[in-house]
Amino acid sequence: MQLHFSFIIPVFNRPEEIKELLESFLLQTSKTPYEIVIIEDGSGISSKSVVESFQDKLHISYYFKKNSGPGDSRNFGMQKAKGNYFIILDSDCLLPENYLAEVENSLNSKFVHCFGGPDEAHESFSNLQKAINFAMTSFISTGGIRGNKKSVTKFQPRSFNMGLSKEAFLATGGFGSIHPGEDPDLSIRLWKKGYKTALMPEAKVFHKRRISWPKFYNQVYKFGLVRPILNSWHPETKKIAYWFPAVFCFGLVCAITLFLFFSRSLLLLMYLFYFVSAFILAVIKTKSFFVAFQAIFAIFVQMVGYGYGFITSTLLIAGLNIKPEKAFPELFFTK
């Protein structure tokens, strides 16, 4: 099959990010023609003028629609796109110069209907962005599941950097209404339809994550809320690893309690060893002691936020048998 690429990019109130992303398209080494579909998801701060400034340099289509969430906006963009292979990006990503060339080479070598690529922090990113990137991608904090094909039996691509064939999109109907969690849900439904997903290690992006500590906590808390919902929808995909952040939090509370009231320090020393190891790895990865200290706090926030969300959702969804849409209406968009 001859590949015709369409980049699908939803945006919400972030014209400056779209400008930076489109500038990275201008540096692509691949000469393969492609189109870019920008979907403005009911933004109050429009990106239209930014997009128009690139019209003579890039093949871009721009659509404005009522706010209905990133999943529905991606579906909208894929319905409008002219290509037969969609590459979905978040607006806070930047592309390395060889991005499209790597995607094209990989698909021509071994075609897959859905792929996901890893993310990294660019040297120009802030210390906070680098610290959170380490927490979200390091083996010591997430098992590397966002970019390590050996860490899970089936790779679940994330929609900040994801490829999807038109055939697979039409077969599944694309993304659902839940957010976050719409991307692993799509991966699982693809598997049920007989389509394979794969990690494409060479197709990395620089993921900015314009985020603060409170926003990061809220993000990982929602990730924790979503996983038991996905487990209830797709029980065959349950994994013991999804409990690790909750167990981590419970163990840390026990370690502190044992030390304060019973002077038992072994469990606390195990946690200290973990955080020291994470700090060393962060220093090696980021080449900055300051970023490494922030990375330790980012891992702590990630574990606590995800773990608390996971326990809360498990109690309501699995324990009390409350429907997800009723328990957590903030996780679901309506058209």
KOLVO-935876 format. One line per 10 residues: number of its first residue (from 1); for each residue x, y, z of N, C-alpha, C. Coordinates in nm, 3 decimals. Layout:
N
NUM = X Y Z X Y Z X Y Z | ...
END
This chain:
335
1 = 0.083 -0.119 0.000 0.000 0.000 0.000 0.087 0.125 0.000 | 0.058 0.216 -0.090 0.131 0.342 -0.092 0.076 0.433 0.018 | 0.165 0.485 0.100 0.124 0.562 0.216 0.106 0.710 0.181 | -0.006 0.765 0.225 -0.033 0.908 0.213 -0.062 0.959 0.354 | 0.027 1.042 0.406 0.020 1.080 0.547 -0.063 1.206 0.569 | -0.142 1.200 0.677 -0.216 1.316 0.725 -0.184 1.333 0.874 | -0.130 1.447 0.911 -0.104 1.476 1.052 -0.230 1.537 1.114 | -0.275 1.480 1.224 -0.398 1.523 1.291 -0.359 1.588 1.423 | -0.390 1.718 1.438 -0.344 1.792 1.556 -0.459 1.874 1.615 | -0.518 1.829 1.725 -0.617 1.913 1.794 -0.546 2.020 1.877
11 = -0.611 2.133 1.895 -0.552 2.240 1.976 -0.662 2.309 2.056 | -0.627 2.347 2.177 -0.722 2.418 2.264 -0.649 2.530 2.336 | -0.671 2.653 2.290 -0.616 2.773 2.355 -0.463 2.776 2.358 | -0.395 2.724 2.255 -0.249 2.721 2.257 -0.190 2.759 2.121 | -0.213 2.880 2.075 -0.159 2.920 1.945 -0.006 2.922 1.939 | 0.059 2.956 2.050 0.205 2.960 2.050 0.264 2.820 2.033 | 0.199 2.720 2.090 0.246 2.583 2.072 0.232 2.539 1.928 | 0.120 2.572 1.866 0.100 2.537 1.725 0.207 2.602 1.639 | 0.242 2.725 1.669 0.347 2.795 1.594 0.480 2.719 1.602 | 0.518 2.678 1.722 0.644 2.606 1.740 0.640 2.470 1.671
21 = 0.526 2.401 1.681 0.513 2.270 1.616 0.522 2.284 1.465 | 0.452 2.381 1.407 0.456 2.399 1.262 0.595 2.439 1.215 | 0.666 2.514 1.295 0.805 2.548 1.260 0.892 2.423 1.252 | 0.865 2.324 1.339 0.943 2.200 1.334 0.909 2.118 1.209 | 0.788 2.135 1.155 0.753 2.069 1.028 0.840 2.122 0.915 | 0.872 2.249 0.918 0.951 2.310 0.811 1.092 2.252 0.802 | 1.137 2.188 0.909 1.273 2.134 0.913 1.280 1.986 0.878 | 1.167 1.924 0.843 1.167 1.781 0.813 1.254 1.750 0.691 | 1.335 1.645 0.705 1.425 1.606 0.595 1.354 1.525 0.487 | 1.243 1.461 0.524 1.169 1.380 0.427 1.107 1.468 0.319
31 = 1.111 1.421 0.196 1.050 1.493 0.084 0.912 1.437 0.049 | 0.865 1.341 0.127 0.734 1.282 0.102 0.624 1.384 0.128 | 0.532 1.403 0.035 0.421 1.498 0.057 0.332 1.452 0.173 | 0.277 1.546 0.245 0.186 1.516 0.355 0.096 1.636 0.378 | -0.012 1.615 0.448 -0.100 1.726 0.486 -0.106 1.737 0.637 | -0.141 1.855 0.685 -0.158 1.880 0.827 -0.301 1.927 0.849 | -0.370 1.860 0.941 -0.509 1.898 0.973 -0.512 1.950 1.116 | -0.541 2.078 1.131 -0.551 2.142 1.262 -0.698 2.151 1.301 | -0.732 2.102 1.421 -0.869 2.108 1.468 -0.873 2.195 1.593 | -0.935 2.311 1.581 -0.951 2.402 1.695 -1.073 2.356 1.774
41 = -1.048 2.307 1.896 -1.153 2.243 1.975 -1.228 2.343 2.063 | -1.297 2.437 1.998 -1.376 2.535 2.072 -1.294 2.633 2.153 | -1.173 2.663 2.108 -1.083 2.751 2.183 -1.137 2.893 2.194 | -1.107 2.957 2.309 -1.135 3.099 2.324 -1.021 3.183 2.270 | -0.902 3.122 2.261 -0.784 3.188 2.204 -0.750 3.116 2.074 | -0.782 3.178 1.963 -0.775 3.110 1.834 -0.631 3.096 1.782 | -0.608 2.986 1.711 -0.481 2.962 1.642 -0.490 2.990 1.493 | -0.604 3.040 1.448 -0.629 3.056 1.305 -0.525 3.144 1.237 | -0.492 3.259 1.296 -0.396 3.350 1.232 -0.257 3.287 1.226 | -0.222 3.207 1.328 -0.093 3.137 1.327 -0.090 3.037 1.212
51 = -0.196 2.959 1.199 -0.203 2.860 1.092 -0.197 2.927 0.956 | -0.268 3.038 0.940 -0.269 3.108 0.812 -0.131 3.159 0.772 | -0.047 3.190 0.870 0.088 3.238 0.840 0.178 3.130 0.782 | 0.134 3.003 0.792 0.211 2.892 0.736 0.148 2.835 0.609 | 0.039 2.893 0.564 -0.034 2.837 0.450 0.049 2.829 0.324 | 0.140 2.923 0.304 0.222 2.922 0.182 0.346 2.833 0.195 | 0.367 2.774 0.314 0.485 2.691 0.337 0.449 2.545 0.359 | 0.329 2.521 0.410 0.287 2.385 0.443 0.146 2.361 0.391 | 0.114 2.234 0.365 -0.020 2.197 0.319 -0.107 2.177 0.443 | -0.183 2.280 0.481 -0.258 2.279 0.607 -0.407 2.300 0.581
61 = -0.488 2.226 0.656 -0.631 2.252 0.663 -0.664 2.290 0.807 | -0.752 2.387 0.824 -0.787 2.436 0.958 -0.937 2.426 0.976 | -0.980 2.368 1.090 -1.122 2.355 1.120 -1.148 2.402 1.264 | -1.255 2.477 1.281 -1.299 2.517 1.415 -1.428 2.442 1.446 | -1.437 2.384 1.566 -1.554 2.309 1.605 -1.586 2.336 1.752 | -1.707 2.300 1.791 -1.748 2.310 1.930 -1.661 2.220 2.016 | -1.631 2.266 2.138 -1.547 2.187 2.228 -1.613 2.054 2.262 | -1.543 1.946 2.232 -1.593 1.812 2.263 -1.480 1.719 2.305 | -1.364 1.775 2.339 -1.254 1.694 2.387 -1.157 1.651 2.279 | -1.036 1.612 2.319 -0.932 1.575 2.221 -0.964 1.451 2.139
71 = -1.028 1.351 2.200 -1.059 1.229 2.126 -1.154 1.254 2.011 | -1.264 1.322 2.038 -1.360 1.354 1.933 -1.300 1.447 1.829 | -1.212 1.538 1.872 -1.148 1.629 1.777 -1.054 1.553 1.683 | -0.985 1.454 1.735 -0.900 1.371 1.648 -0.987 1.294 1.549 | -1.098 1.239 1.596 -1.189 1.169 1.505 -1.239 1.264 1.396 | -1.274 1.384 1.434 -1.320 1.485 1.339 -1.213 1.511 1.233 | -1.088 1.526 1.280 -0.978 1.552 1.188 -0.953 1.437 1.093 | -0.963 1.313 1.143 -0.941 1.197 1.057 -1.053 1.181 0.954 | -1.173 1.223 0.991 -1.283 1.220 0.895 -1.263 1.322 0.783 | -1.198 1.432 0.813 -1.173 1.536 0.714 -1.047 1.512 0.633
81 = -0.954 1.432 0.686 -0.824 1.413 0.624 -0.834 1.337 0.492 | -0.738 1.362 0.404 -0.737 1.299 0.271 -0.641 1.181 0.263 | -0.556 1.164 0.364 -0.457 1.056 0.359 -0.516 0.921 0.397 | -0.433 0.817 0.385 -0.474 0.683 0.426 -0.398 0.635 0.549 | -0.311 0.722 0.602 -0.242 0.690 0.727 -0.233 0.818 0.809 | -0.287 0.814 0.931 -0.295 0.933 1.014 -0.184 0.931 1.119 | -0.121 1.044 1.140 -0.024 1.059 1.247 -0.079 1.165 1.342 | -0.106 1.123 1.464 -0.173 1.208 1.562 -0.069 1.266 1.658 | -0.072 1.396 1.675 0.021 1.464 1.763 -0.053 1.556 1.858 | 0.004 1.578 1.977 -0.044 1.683 2.065 0.019 1.815 2.024
91 = -0.049 1.924 2.057 0.001 2.055 2.015 0.127 2.097 2.090 | 0.157 2.031 2.204 0.276 2.068 2.281 0.397 1.983 2.247 | 0.399 1.927 2.125 0.512 1.847 2.079 0.595 1.924 1.976 | 0.721 1.887 1.966 0.810 1.934 1.860 0.866 1.811 1.790 | 0.884 1.822 1.658 0.934 1.708 1.581 1.083 1.720 1.553 | 1.160 1.615 1.577 1.298 1.612 1.528 1.297 1.617 1.375 | 1.407 1.657 1.315 1.414 1.674 1.170 1.386 1.546 1.093 | 1.419 1.431 1.152 1.405 1.304 1.081 1.277 1.229 1.117 | 1.183 1.295 1.182 1.064 1.225 1.233 0.988 1.152 1.121 | 0.943 1.225 1.022 0.862 1.163 0.916 0.942 1.060 0.839
101 = 1.070 1.085 0.817 1.155 0.989 0.747 1.162 0.857 0.824 | 1.174 0.865 0.956 1.180 0.744 1.038 1.048 0.668 1.034 | 0.937 0.741 1.042 0.806 0.677 1.035 0.788 0.606 0.902 | 0.819 0.675 0.795 0.803 0.618 0.661 0.890 0.495 0.642 | 1.015 0.502 0.683 1.106 0.387 0.668 1.058 0.267 0.749 | 1.011 0.292 0.869 0.965 0.183 0.955 0.840 0.116 0.898 | 0.744 0.196 0.851 0.620 0.139 0.798 0.643 0.065 0.667 | 0.735 0.115 0.585 0.767 0.046 0.460 0.843 -0.084 0.486 | 0.918 -0.087 0.597 0.993 -0.207 0.632 0.903 -0.312 0.696 | 0.820 -0.269 0.790 0.729 -0.360 0.860 0.602 -0.284 0.893
111 = 0.503 -0.298 0.809 0.380 -0.219 0.824 0.301 -0.263 0.947 | 0.246 -0.165 1.018 0.158 -0.191 1.131 0.047 -0.087 1.125 | -0.074 -0.129 1.161 -0.189 -0.039 1.150 -0.193 0.068 1.258 | -0.118 0.048 1.366 -0.115 0.148 1.472 0.021 0.144 1.540 | 0.085 0.259 1.552 0.214 0.265 1.621 0.212 0.380 1.723 | 0.301 0.369 1.817 0.326 0.478 1.911 0.473 0.506 1.917 | 0.509 0.631 1.934 0.649 0.668 1.945 0.679 0.725 2.083 | 0.805 0.719 2.126 0.842 0.771 2.259 0.853 0.923 2.259 | 0.867 0.978 2.378 0.888 1.121 2.392 1.012 1.148 2.475 | 1.075 1.261 2.448 1.193 1.304 2.521 1.181 1.453 2.552
121 = 1.269 1.501 2.638 1.275 1.643 2.668 1.383 1.707 2.582 | 1.349 1.816 2.515 1.445 1.891 2.436 1.534 1.973 2.529 | 1.655 2.000 2.486 1.749 2.075 2.570 1.699 2.215 2.603 | 1.608 2.268 2.522 1.555 2.403 2.546 1.443 2.404 2.648 | 1.395 2.288 2.692 1.282 2.282 2.784 1.323 2.334 2.923 | 1.224 2.373 3.002 1.251 2.419 3.138 1.291 2.302 3.227 | 1.350 2.333 3.341 1.389 2.228 3.436 1.269 2.146 3.482 | 1.156 2.211 3.503 1.036 2.140 3.544 0.991 2.043 3.435 | 0.994 2.086 3.311 0.954 1.998 3.200 1.047 1.878 3.190 | 1.176 1.901 3.211 1.273 1.791 3.205 1.252 1.694 3.320
131 = 1.222 1.746 3.438 1.201 1.661 3.555 1.077 1.575 3.537 | 0.969 1.634 3.491 0.845 1.559 3.471 0.862 1.458 3.358 | 0.935 1.496 3.254 0.961 1.402 3.146 1.035 1.279 3.198 | 1.133 1.301 3.286 1.206 1.187 3.343 1.110 1.097 3.421 | 1.025 1.157 3.504 0.932 1.079 3.584 0.836 0.999 3.498 | 0.795 1.058 3.384 0.695 0.994 3.300 0.753 0.889 3.206 | 0.884 0.889 3.186 0.942 0.800 3.086 1.046 0.704 3.139 | 1.098 0.727 3.259 1.207 0.644 3.310 1.160 0.505 3.352 | 1.245 0.408 3.331 1.215 0.270 3.373 1.192 0.261 3.522 | 1.265 0.341 3.601 1.258 0.329 3.746 1.127 0.384 3.803
141 = 1.056 0.464 3.726 0.931 0.523 3.775 0.806 0.468 3.708 | 0.816 0.433 3.581 0.698 0.381 3.509 0.721 0.244 3.449 | 0.841 0.190 3.466 0.872 0.064 3.400 0.903 0.083 3.253 | 0.908 0.211 3.209 0.937 0.240 3.069 0.825 0.206 2.975 | 0.701 0.191 3.027 0.592 0.144 2.943 0.553 0.244 2.835 | 0.596 0.371 2.848 0.565 0.469 2.746 0.664 0.465 2.631 | 0.769 0.383 2.644 0.865 0.379 2.536 0.955 0.258 2.537 | 0.911 0.151 2.600 0.992 0.030 2.608 0.906 -0.089 2.569 | 0.929 -0.141 2.450 0.844 -0.250 2.400 0.861 -0.379 2.477 | 0.967 -0.390 2.558 0.987 -0.512 2.634 0.914 -0.509 2.768
151 = 0.859 -0.392 2.804 0.802 -0.378 2.937 0.657 -0.422 2.944 | 0.589 -0.435 2.834 0.451 -0.482 2.833 0.435 -0.581 2.718 | 0.338 -0.671 2.733 0.320 -0.773 2.630 0.267 -0.713 2.500 | 0.182 -0.610 2.514 0.131 -0.539 2.397 0.146 -0.390 2.423 | 0.206 -0.321 2.328 0.232 -0.179 2.348 0.105 -0.099 2.324 | 0.075 -0.008 2.415 -0.042 0.079 2.404 0.006 0.219 2.366 | -0.004 0.256 2.238 0.042 0.389 2.194 -0.032 0.500 2.266 | 0.036 0.612 2.284 -0.025 0.730 2.344 -0.046 0.835 2.236 | -0.157 0.906 2.248 -0.202 0.991 2.137 -0.124 1.121 2.121 | -0.025 1.147 2.206 0.061 1.262 2.179 0.155 1.233 2.061
161 = 0.172 1.103 2.029 0.261 1.063 1.920 0.218 0.924 1.875 | 0.124 0.921 1.783 0.055 0.796 1.750 0.021 0.790 1.602 | 0.038 0.675 1.541 -0.002 0.654 1.403 -0.118 0.557 1.395 | -0.209 0.581 1.301 -0.327 0.496 1.286 -0.368 0.493 1.140 | -0.382 0.373 1.084 -0.424 0.362 0.945 -0.571 0.401 0.932 | -0.608 0.448 0.814 -0.749 0.482 0.789 -0.836 0.359 0.804 | -0.784 0.245 0.760 -0.860 0.120 0.772 -0.894 0.090 0.916 | -0.794 0.102 1.005 -0.816 0.073 1.146 -0.908 0.176 1.210 | -0.897 0.301 1.168 -0.987 0.405 1.219 -1.132 0.374 1.184 | -1.156 0.338 1.058 -1.292 0.308 1.015 -1.347 0.183 1.084
171 = -1.260 0.087 1.110 -1.303 -0.039 1.173 -1.344 -0.020 1.318 | -1.280 0.075 1.388 -1.304 0.094 1.531 -1.389 0.217 1.562 | -1.397 0.310 1.468 -1.466 0.436 1.496 -1.379 0.536 1.567 | -1.252 0.502 1.587 -1.159 0.597 1.648 -1.171 0.604 1.800 | -1.143 0.721 1.853 -1.135 0.741 1.997 -1.274 0.750 2.060 | -1.282 0.707 2.187 -1.405 0.718 2.262 -1.414 0.853 2.332 | -1.515 0.867 2.419 -1.543 0.996 2.482 -1.467 1.018 2.612 | -1.402 0.915 2.666 -1.329 0.930 2.792 -1.199 1.007 2.768 | -1.158 1.087 2.868 -1.030 1.156 2.861 -0.986 1.193 3.002 | -0.861 1.154 3.040 -0.767 1.075 2.961 -0.810 0.928 2.954
181 = -0.732 0.849 2.885 -0.761 0.707 2.872 -0.816 0.667 2.737 | -0.841 0.768 2.650 -0.897 0.735 2.520 -0.799 0.658 2.431 | -0.669 0.677 2.453 -0.571 0.609 2.368 -0.552 0.461 2.406 | -0.534 0.424 2.535 -0.529 0.280 2.564 -0.660 0.209 2.532 | -0.772 0.279 2.550 -0.901 0.218 2.513 -0.905 0.185 2.364 | -0.855 0.276 2.281 -0.851 0.251 2.137 -0.758 0.134 2.106 | -0.642 0.130 2.171 -0.548 0.019 2.147 -0.613 -0.115 2.175 | -0.684 -0.125 2.287 -0.747 -0.251 2.324 -0.855 -0.290 2.224 | -0.934 -0.192 2.179 -1.037 -0.221 2.080 -0.976 -0.260 1.946 | -0.860 -0.206 1.914 -0.789 -0.247 1.793 -0.748 -0.394 1.803
191 = -0.695 -0.434 1.919 -0.655 -0.574 1.937 -0.774 -0.667 1.919 | -0.889 -0.626 1.972 -1.008 -0.710 1.961 -1.054 -0.725 1.816 | -1.020 -0.626 1.733 -1.054 -0.632 1.590 -0.948 -0.705 1.509 | -0.841 -0.748 1.576 -0.736 -0.822 1.507 -0.621 -0.738 1.457 | -0.619 -0.609 1.490 -0.510 -0.522 1.448 -0.399 -0.522 1.553 | -0.276 -0.506 1.506 -0.162 -0.504 1.596 -0.117 -0.360 1.621 | -0.062 -0.338 1.739 -0.001 -0.210 1.772 0.148 -0.235 1.799 | 0.229 -0.132 1.782 0.372 -0.151 1.801 0.438 -0.021 1.843 | 0.547 -0.034 1.915 0.632 0.081 1.945 0.723 0.106 1.827 | 0.736 0.233 1.789 0.832 0.272 1.686 0.939 0.358 1.755
201 = 1.046 0.296 1.807 1.143 0.367 1.890 1.208 0.487 1.820 | 1.223 0.478 1.689 1.293 0.585 1.617 1.206 0.710 1.600 | 1.075 0.694 1.610 0.983 0.806 1.585 0.955 0.882 1.714 | 1.056 0.942 1.770 1.039 1.015 1.896 0.995 1.159 1.869 | 0.933 1.218 1.969 0.899 1.360 1.965 0.954 1.424 2.092 | 0.967 1.555 2.089 0.999 1.630 2.209 0.867 1.681 2.266 | 0.831 1.631 2.384 0.700 1.658 2.443 0.715 1.764 2.551 | 0.661 1.883 2.525 0.685 1.996 2.614 0.615 1.984 2.748 | 0.490 1.943 2.749 0.413 1.937 2.873 0.419 2.071 2.947 | 0.351 2.170 2.894 0.345 2.300 2.962 0.259 2.282 3.088
211 = 0.325 2.262 3.199 0.255 2.211 3.316 0.317 2.266 3.443 | 0.235 2.275 3.548 0.281 2.314 3.681 0.266 2.194 3.774 | 0.316 2.206 3.896 0.304 2.094 3.988 0.158 2.058 4.016 | 0.069 2.155 4.043 -0.072 2.118 4.064 -0.134 2.051 3.941 | -0.102 2.102 3.822 -0.157 2.043 3.700 -0.102 1.902 3.678 | 0.024 1.882 3.712 0.083 1.748 3.698 0.015 1.650 3.792 | -0.008 1.693 3.916 -0.077 1.604 4.010 -0.217 1.571 3.958 | -0.289 1.669 3.909 -0.424 1.646 3.858 -0.422 1.551 3.739 | -0.318 1.563 3.655 -0.307 1.476 3.538 -0.286 1.331 3.580 | -0.190 1.306 3.668 -0.162 1.167 3.707 -0.275 1.111 3.793
221 = -0.342 1.197 3.869 -0.460 1.153 3.945 -0.567 1.101 3.851 | -0.590 1.173 3.741 -0.689 1.128 3.643 -0.644 0.999 3.574 | -0.512 0.986 3.549 -0.462 0.860 3.493 -0.500 0.744 3.585 | -0.484 0.767 3.718 -0.519 0.663 3.814 -0.667 0.633 3.815 | -0.751 0.736 3.800 -0.895 0.716 3.795 -0.936 0.632 3.675 | -0.870 0.654 3.564 -0.910 0.594 3.437 -0.881 0.445 3.431 | -0.768 0.402 3.488 -0.726 0.263 3.468 -0.829 0.161 3.518 | -0.888 0.175 3.637 -0.991 0.078 3.677 -1.114 0.082 3.585 | -1.142 0.198 3.526 -1.253 0.205 3.430 -1.221 0.120 3.308 | -1.098 0.134 3.257 -1.057 0.052 3.143 -1.056 -0.096 3.180
231 = -1.016 -0.127 3.303 -1.018 -0.267 3.347 -1.159 -0.323 3.349 | -1.257 -0.237 3.385 -1.396 -0.284 3.387 -1.450 -0.302 3.247 | -1.406 -0.218 3.154 -1.449 -0.232 3.015 -1.380 -0.348 2.945 | -1.253 -0.367 2.979 -1.171 -0.469 2.912 -1.100 -0.553 3.019 | -1.173 -0.638 3.091 -1.115 -0.711 3.204 -0.999 -0.802 3.166 | -0.991 -0.842 3.041 -0.882 -0.929 2.997 -0.747 -0.858 2.997 | -0.747 -0.726 3.011 -0.621 -0.650 3.006 -0.569 -0.612 3.144 | -0.634 -0.659 3.250 -0.589 -0.627 3.385 -0.447 -0.676 3.408 | -0.366 -0.595 3.477 -0.228 -0.633 3.509 -0.199 -0.595 3.654 | -0.123 -0.679 3.721 -0.084 -0.650 3.859 0.000 -0.522 3.865
241 = 0.071 -0.490 3.756 0.157 -0.372 3.755 0.078 -0.243 3.775 | -0.049 -0.243 3.738 -0.129 -0.122 3.755 -0.151 -0.087 3.901 | -0.131 -0.185 3.991 -0.146 -0.161 4.134 -0.019 -0.103 4.198 | 0.092 -0.103 4.129 0.219 -0.067 4.190 0.219 0.071 4.257 | 0.169 0.177 4.190 0.170 0.308 4.258 0.090 0.308 4.388 | -0.026 0.239 4.389 -0.106 0.231 4.511 -0.030 0.156 4.621 | 0.032 0.045 4.585 0.111 -0.032 4.681 0.231 0.051 4.729 | 0.291 0.127 4.637 0.404 0.213 4.671 0.362 0.313 4.779 | 0.248 0.377 4.761 0.199 0.476 4.858 0.168 0.413 4.992 | 0.100 0.299 4.989 0.067 0.228 5.114 0.195 0.187 5.187
251 = 0.293 0.137 5.113 0.419 0.094 5.174 0.495 0.210 5.234 | 0.490 0.326 5.168 0.561 0.443 5.219 0.499 0.490 5.351 | 0.366 0.489 5.359 0.298 0.524 5.484 0.338 0.426 5.594 | 0.341 0.298 5.563 0.382 0.197 5.661 0.526 0.217 5.705 | 0.614 0.251 5.609 0.756 0.271 5.641 0.774 0.387 5.738 | 0.705 0.497 5.713 0.716 0.614 5.801 0.657 0.583 5.938 | 0.544 0.513 5.940 0.479 0.477 6.067 0.568 0.386 6.152 | 0.626 0.285 6.089 0.714 0.192 6.161 0.836 0.264 6.217 | 0.886 0.362 6.145 1.005 0.434 6.192 0.970 0.528 6.308 | 0.858 0.600 6.294 0.823 0.699 6.396 0.777 0.636 6.526
261 = 0.703 0.526 6.519 0.643 0.469 6.639 0.714 0.344 6.691 | 0.789 0.277 6.605 0.852 0.153 6.649 1.002 0.150 6.621 | 1.055 0.259 6.568 1.199 0.271 6.538 1.250 0.162 6.446 | 1.161 0.113 6.359 1.200 0.013 6.260 1.229 0.087 6.129 | 1.350 0.073 6.080 1.393 0.156 5.967 1.418 0.079 5.837 | 1.407 -0.053 5.839 1.443 -0.131 5.720 1.359 -0.092 5.599 | 1.226 -0.087 5.615 1.139 -0.053 5.502 1.165 0.090 5.454 | 1.188 0.180 5.548 1.216 0.318 5.511 1.349 0.328 5.436 | 1.447 0.246 5.477 1.576 0.245 5.408 1.560 0.194 5.265 | 1.468 0.101 5.243 1.442 0.052 5.107 1.388 0.164 5.019
271 = 1.300 0.246 5.075 1.248 0.360 4.999 1.359 0.462 4.974 | 1.444 0.484 5.074 1.555 0.576 5.057 1.648 0.529 4.945 | 1.674 0.398 4.942 1.757 0.342 4.836 1.693 0.364 4.699 | 1.562 0.346 4.692 1.491 0.368 4.565 1.507 0.511 4.518 | 1.483 0.607 4.607 1.489 0.748 4.566 1.632 0.791 4.533 | 1.729 0.737 4.606 1.870 0.768 4.574 1.905 0.713 4.436 | 1.860 0.591 4.406 1.884 0.531 4.275 1.820 0.614 4.165 | 1.696 0.658 4.190 1.627 0.742 4.092 1.700 0.873 4.071 | 1.751 0.930 4.179 1.827 1.056 4.169 1.951 1.038 4.083 | 2.023 0.930 4.106 2.146 0.904 4.028 2.113 0.888 3.880
281 = 2.008 0.811 3.851 1.968 0.793 3.712 1.924 0.925 3.649 | 1.856 1.009 3.726 1.811 1.138 3.674 1.929 1.230 3.646 | 2.030 1.225 3.731 2.151 1.306 3.707 2.219 1.262 3.578 | 2.231 1.129 3.561 2.293 1.076 3.439 2.213 1.115 3.316 | 2.080 1.106 3.326 1.994 1.134 3.211 1.990 1.283 3.179 | 1.972 1.367 3.279 1.949 1.510 3.256 2.077 1.593 3.267 | 2.181 1.534 3.327 2.309 1.605 3.347 2.290 1.731 3.432 | 2.199 1.721 3.529 2.172 1.836 3.615 2.128 1.787 3.752 | 2.199 1.831 3.858 2.160 1.795 3.993 2.027 1.861 4.029 | 2.007 1.984 3.984 1.884 2.056 4.016 1.762 1.988 3.953
291 = 1.775 1.948 3.826 1.665 1.877 3.761 1.642 1.743 3.829 | 1.748 1.677 3.871 1.735 1.546 3.936 1.657 1.558 4.067 | 1.683 1.665 4.146 1.607 1.685 4.269 1.458 1.704 4.236 | 1.429 1.782 4.134 1.290 1.801 4.093 1.229 1.670 4.042 | 1.310 1.588 3.975 1.262 1.460 3.924 1.218 1.368 4.037 | 1.290 1.372 4.151 1.251 1.292 4.266 1.114 1.334 4.316 | 1.093 1.466 4.324 0.962 1.515 4.367 0.855 1.479 4.265 | 0.890 1.485 4.135 0.795 1.449 4.030 0.753 1.302 4.043 | 0.848 1.214 4.073 0.815 1.072 4.091 0.722 1.055 4.210 | 0.750 1.128 4.319 0.665 1.121 4.438 0.523 1.166 4.405
301 = 0.511 1.279 4.336 0.379 1.331 4.297 0.308 1.232 4.206 | 0.383 1.174 4.113 0.326 1.078 4.019 0.270 0.956 4.091 | 0.348 0.901 4.183 0.305 0.782 4.256 0.183 0.811 4.344 | 0.188 0.922 4.417 0.078 0.956 4.508 -0.049 0.988 4.429 | -0.034 1.070 4.325 -0.151 1.108 4.246 -0.216 0.989 4.178 | -0.136 0.910 4.107 -0.189 0.793 4.037 -0.245 0.692 4.137 | -0.168 0.665 4.243 -0.212 0.566 4.341 -0.343 0.604 4.407 | -0.358 0.731 4.447 -0.481 0.776 4.510 -0.598 0.768 4.413 | -0.574 0.810 4.289 -0.679 0.801 4.187 -0.720 0.657 4.161 | -0.622 0.568 4.154 -0.649 0.427 4.125 -0.733 0.364 4.238
311 = -0.696 0.392 4.363 -0.770 0.335 4.477 -0.912 0.392 4.480 | -0.925 0.523 4.460 -1.057 0.586 4.462 -1.147 0.526 4.356 | -1.096 0.513 4.235 -1.175 0.460 4.125 -1.209 0.312 4.146 | -1.114 0.236 4.197 -1.137 0.093 4.222 -1.249 0.073 4.323 | -1.249 0.155 4.430 -1.352 0.143 4.532 -1.490 0.174 4.476 | -1.499 0.278 4.393 -1.629 0.319 4.341 -1.676 0.229 4.226 | -1.583 0.195 4.134 -1.622 0.118 4.016 -1.635 -0.032 4.046 | -1.529 -0.089 4.105 -1.531 -0.233 4.132 -1.599 -0.266 4.265 | -1.577 -0.179 4.367 -1.632 -0.207 4.498 -1.780 -0.177 4.509 | -1.820 -0.057 4.472 -1.960 -0.014 4.485 -2.039 -0.029 4.357
321 = -1.971 -0.072 4.249 -2.038 -0.100 4.121 -2.112 0.023 4.065 | -2.051 0.140 4.082 -2.108 0.262 4.027 -2.059 0.278 3.883 | -2.146 0.317 3.794 -2.108 0.335 3.655 -2.005 0.448 3.643 | -1.902 0.429 3.560 -1.796 0.530 3.549 -1.848 0.669 3.515 | -1.945 0.678 3.425 -1.997 0.809 3.384 -2.064 0.882 3.500 | -2.121 0.806 3.594 -2.185 0.867 3.711 -2.083 0.898 3.819 | -1.985 0.810 3.835 -1.885 0.830 3.940 -1.791 0.945 3.907 | -1.752 0.955 3.778 -1.653 1.055 3.739 -1.698 1.125 3.610 | -1.802 1.206 3.613 -1.850 1.270 3.492 -1.749 1.364 3.428 | -1.653 1.413 3.509 -1.551 1.504 3.455 -1.456 1.435 3.358
331 = -1.458 1.302 3.354 -1.370 1.227 3.263 -1.433 1.202 3.126 | -1.557 1.243 3.109 -1.628 1.211 2.986 -1.677 1.337 2.916 | -1.645 1.346 2.786 -1.692 1.456 2.703 -1.820 1.415 2.631 | -1.907 1.511 2.611 -2.026 1.489 2.530 -2.019 1.579 2.408 | -2.067 1.528 2.294 -2.061 1.605 2.170 -2.165 1.716 2.172
END
